[in-house]
């Protein structure tokens, strides 16, 4: 995985314990719906 993909994964796909199992994006009000968040991000880009 390249650096940009890692950053996207970290900010939009991976839940964080410190954020009550939400992603940083969700904590900021950005919601990525669906079971396959990678696919949703690609479709919406």
Secondary structure per residue as TSV (DSSP state, phi and psi in degrees):
chain	resnum	aa	ss	phi	psi
A	1	X	-	360.0	131.6
A	2	X	-	-80.3	173.4
A	3	X	H	-62.1	-40.7
A	4	X	H	-66.0	-42.7
A	5	X	H	-63.7	-38.8
A	6	X	H	-63.2	-40.7
A	7	X	H	-65.2	-43.2
A	8	X	H	-63.6	-45.3
A	9	X	I	-58.1	-47.7
A	10	X	I	-62.3	-38.8
A	11	X	I	-91.2	-23.7
A	12	X	I	-121.0	-20.5
A	13	X	I	-115.2	-42.0
A	14	X	-	-82.3	119.9
A	15	X	-	-71.5	150.2
A	16	X	B	-120.2	132.1
A	17	X	G	-60.1	-38.8
A	18	X	G	-66.4	-17.1
A	19	X	G	-109.6	29.8
A	20	X	T	56.1	45.4
A	21	X	T	60.2	29.5
A	22	X	B	-106.9	159.9
A	23	X	-	-81.9	161.3
A	24	X	H	-56.7	-36.1
A	25	X	H	-62.9	-45.5
A	26	X	H	-63.0	-37.6
A	27	X	H	-63.6	-26.5
A	28	X	T	-93.6	2.5
A	29	X	T	95.5	6.2
A	30	X	-	-94.8	117.5
A	31	X	-	-109.4	127.6
A	32	X	-	-108.0	109.3
A	33	X	-	-89.7	155.3
A	34	X	S	107.0	159.7
A	35	X	S	-73.0	-35.4
A	36	X	-	-101.4	87.5
A	37	X	H	-66.1	-33.1
A	38	X	H	-58.3	-48.6
A	39	X	H	-61.7	-42.7
A	40	X	H	-62.3	-43.2
A	41	X	H	-60.9	-43.6
A	42	X	H	-65.7	-44.1
A	43	X	H	-63.7	-32.7
A	44	X	H	-91.0	-2.1
A	45	X	-	-85.1	360.0
